[in-house]
Every structure is written in C-alpha cells, then in structure tokens.
C-alpha cells in the first residue's frame, strides 16, 4: 500500500477477486466491500444492502440460494461484479472514511483485455464513479467505446431512495 501507518494497520481493507463468467457484457463496480462483506468474504453481504434483491428482481435470480449460486446465476446473465479499489485504509464501512493516500486500484487494463465483450460499466454509487474517474481513467487502458453509468448506491447507508425506486433506476440502465 502507498502509506501504512502502524496504528492504521487494523483498518486495511482488501477487496475480492471479481465475480466473472465466461463472457461478461456488464461490469458492476462498487468502491470497496464494507465490513459485513469483508467478514463474510462475499460481495454485498450486509443484510440491508439492496444489491442482491435488485439483482433478483432484474435478472430472475433466486435470492434465497447460496452466495455461490447467486453469483453463478448472475454471471450466466452476462453480469460481472468487482470494485474499483483493490485495497485501502478505511476504519469502518463508509466510503467517506477511506484514506485517499492509501488507495490501490484494481487492474482494469488487464480485465478489459481479457474480457473485451464488456460494453457497460455501471457504478454502484457515486463513490465508485468518483474513484474510477480519479484513479483509473488517467492511469489505465480503458476501451473508448465503453459506456458508463452511475446507479443509486445499494448500500443501506444511502436511504434517499427505497428499494423499488433503486430497482427502477437500475433497470433503466442495466436492461436498456
């Protein structure tokens, strides 16, 4: 990491490998998994996070299945999931607590080289989009034809929209 202070070592957050199928067409990017997700080693594990209910509604995924089954069903629909950040120092789960000087981003140049079918990057919230534009776009090779869209965050910390409103906004972007 760029700068690790010994008193912050307990707050190092390291992301997961992407959920990828054979030919993803859509990549949903969060910023960095929250504490509940890190502890469960699963994307969007917080019980009040709307991500999996939204995926169930949009892609007819059985939300009662195991995490592995839900992830597989999603990849079968051509949807991949990852985060902009590979690692950072962040006490707690809020994006606002990320120490920007410690940010390490994932290798998107390689991802797009290995999966050229990806045509849409959908950001799960404003923070993911902000980190993408600040840290990925200036440094990495990103396809010029790539479409991007910012979606309302599925996080329970962002409660300005209810589940139905979030689903509608996600539907407009992902299924158009």
C-alpha positions as CSV (number, residue, x, y, z in Angstrom):
1,X,0.0,0.0,0.0
2,X,1.1,3.5,-0.6
3,X,1.4,4.6,3.1
4,X,0.6,2.4,6.0
5,X,0.9,3.8,9.5
6,X,1.3,1.2,12.2
7,X,-1.7,2.5,14.1
8,X,-3.9,2.1,11.0
9,X,-2.9,-1.4,10.1
10,X,-6.0,-2.9,11.6
11,X,-8.1,-0.8,9.2
12,X,-6.6,-2.1,6.0
13,X,-9.4,-3.3,3.7
14,X,-8.5,-5.6,0.8
15,X,-11.1,-6.3,-1.9
16,X,-12.1,-9.6,-3.5
17,X,-11.5,-11.2,-6.9
18,X,-14.2,-10.3,-9.4
19,X,-17.3,-12.3,-10.0
20,X,-16.7,-13.2,-13.6
21,X,-18.3,-15.5,-16.0
22,X,-17.0,-16.6,-19.4
23,X,-18.3,-13.6,-21.4
24,X,-19.5,-10.7,-19.3
25,X,-21.1,-7.8,-21.1
26,X,-21.9,-5.7,-18.0
27,X,-19.5,-4.9,-15.1
28,X,-21.0,-3.6,-11.9
29,X,-18.4,-1.7,-9.8
30,X,-18.6,-0.8,-6.2
31,X,-15.9,1.1,-4.3
32,X,-14.7,-1.3,-1.6
33,X,-16.6,-4.0,0.3
34,X,-18.0,-3.0,3.6
35,X,-17.2,-4.6,6.9
36,X,-20.0,-7.2,6.7
37,X,-18.9,-8.2,3.2
38,X,-15.2,-8.4,4.2
39,X,-16.1,-10.6,7.2
40,X,-18.4,-12.9,5.2
41,X,-16.0,-12.9,2.2
42,X,-18.9,-12.1,-0.1
43,X,-19.9,-9.1,-2.2
44,X,-22.9,-7.1,-0.7
45,X,-23.3,-9.3,2.4
46,X,-24.8,-6.7,4.7
47,X,-28.4,-7.9,5.3
48,X,-29.9,-4.5,4.4
49,X,-27.8,-4.0,1.3
50,X,-30.2,-3.9,-1.7
51,X,-27.8,-5.3,-4.3
52,X,-28.9,-8.9,-4.2
53,X,-32.7,-8.1,-4.0
54,X,-32.1,-5.8,-7.0
55,X,-30.3,-8.5,-9.0
56,X,-33.1,-11.0,-8.1
57,X,-35.7,-8.6,-9.4
58,X,-33.9,-7.6,-12.6
59,X,-32.3,-11.0,-13.6
60,X,-34.7,-13.5,-12.1
61,X,-32.0,-14.7,-9.7
62,X,-33.2,-16.8,-6.8
63,X,-32.2,-14.6,-3.8
64,X,-32.7,-17.5,-1.4
65,X,-29.9,-19.5,-2.9
66,X,-26.4,-19.6,-1.5
67,X,-24.0,-16.8,-2.4
68,X,-22.1,-19.1,-4.8
69,X,-25.3,-19.9,-6.6
70,X,-26.4,-16.3,-6.8
71,X,-23.0,-15.3,-8.1
72,X,-23.1,-18.1,-10.8
73,X,-26.6,-17.1,-11.8
74,X,-25.5,-13.5,-12.3
75,X,-22.6,-14.5,-14.4
76,X,-24.9,-16.6,-16.6
77,X,-26.7,-13.4,-17.3
78,X,-23.5,-11.8,-18.5
79,X,-23.0,-9.6,-15.4
80,X,-19.7,-9.3,-13.6
81,X,-19.1,-7.7,-10.2
82,X,-16.0,-6.1,-8.9
83,X,-14.8,-3.0,-7.0
84,X,-12.7,0.0,-8.2
85,X,-10.4,-0.3,-5.2
86,X,-8.2,-3.3,-4.5
87,X,-7.0,-2.0,-1.1
88,X,-7.1,1.0,1.1
89,X,-7.1,2.0,4.7
90,X,-10.7,2.6,6.0
91,X,-11.9,2.4,9.5
92,X,-15.5,1.1,9.3
93,X,-17.6,0.7,6.2
94,X,-18.2,4.2,4.9
95,X,-16.5,5.4,1.7
96,X,-16.0,8.8,3.3
97,X,-13.6,7.1,5.8
98,X,-11.2,5.9,3.1
99,X,-7.8,7.4,3.4
100,X,-7.3,8.5,-0.2
101,X,-3.5,8.5,0.1
102,X,-3.7,4.7,0.7
103,X,-5.9,3.8,-2.3
104,X,-4.7,1.0,-4.6
105,X,-7.0,0.3,-7.6
106,X,-7.7,-2.9,-9.4
107,X,-6.1,-3.8,-12.8
108,X,-8.8,-2.8,-15.3
109,X,-6.4,-2.7,-18.3
110,X,-6.0,-6.5,-17.9
111,X,-9.7,-7.1,-17.2
112,X,-10.7,-5.3,-20.4
113,X,-8.0,-7.0,-22.4
114,X,-9.2,-10.4,-21.1
115,X,-12.9,-9.7,-21.4
116,X,-13.4,-7.4,-24.5
117,X,-17.1,-8.1,-24.5
118,X,-17.7,-5.8,-21.6
119,X,-19.6,-2.8,-23.0
120,X,-21.1,-1.2,-19.9
121,X,-19.6,-0.3,-16.6
122,X,-22.3,0.5,-14.0
123,X,-21.1,2.2,-10.8
124,X,-22.9,1.1,-7.6
125,X,-23.0,4.7,-6.2
126,X,-21.2,8.0,-6.6
127,X,-18.1,7.0,-4.7
128,X,-17.2,4.1,-7.2
129,X,-17.6,6.5,-10.1
130,X,-15.5,9.2,-8.4
131,X,-12.7,6.7,-7.7
132,X,-12.9,5.4,-11.3
133,X,-12.5,8.8,-12.8
134,X,-9.8,10.0,-10.4
135,X,-7.6,6.9,-10.2
136,X,-8.4,4.5,-13.1
137,X,-9.1,6.7,-16.1
138,X,-5.9,8.7,-16.0
139,X,-3.7,5.6,-15.5
140,X,-5.2,2.6,-17.2
141,X,-6.2,1.5,-20.7
142,X,-9.9,1.6,-20.9
143,X,-11.8,0.8,-24.1
144,X,-13.0,4.0,-25.8
145,X,-16.4,2.5,-26.7
146,X,-17.1,1.6,-23.1
147,X,-20.4,3.1,-21.8
148,X,-20.6,4.1,-18.1
149,X,-23.5,4.9,-15.8
150,X,-23.8,5.8,-12.2
151,X,-26.5,3.9,-10.3
152,X,-28.0,4.7,-6.9
153,X,-25.9,3.0,-4.2
154,X,-27.4,-0.3,-3.0
155,X,-25.9,0.5,0.4
156,X,-28.2,0.8,3.4
157,X,-26.3,4.0,4.3
158,X,-27.9,5.6,1.2
159,X,-31.5,5.6,2.1
160,X,-32.8,8.5,0.0
161,X,-34.4,6.1,-2.4
162,X,-36.4,3.0,-1.4
163,X,-35.9,-0.5,-2.8
164,X,-38.5,-0.1,-5.6
165,X,-37.0,3.3,-6.7
166,X,-33.5,1.8,-6.7
167,X,-34.7,-1.2,-8.7
168,X,-36.3,1.1,-11.3
169,X,-33.2,3.2,-11.8
170,X,-31.0,0.1,-12.1
171,X,-33.5,-1.4,-14.5
172,X,-33.3,1.7,-16.7
173,X,-29.5,1.3,-17.0
174,X,-28.9,-2.4,-17.0
175,X,-31.8,-3.6,-19.1
176,X,-32.0,-0.8,-21.7
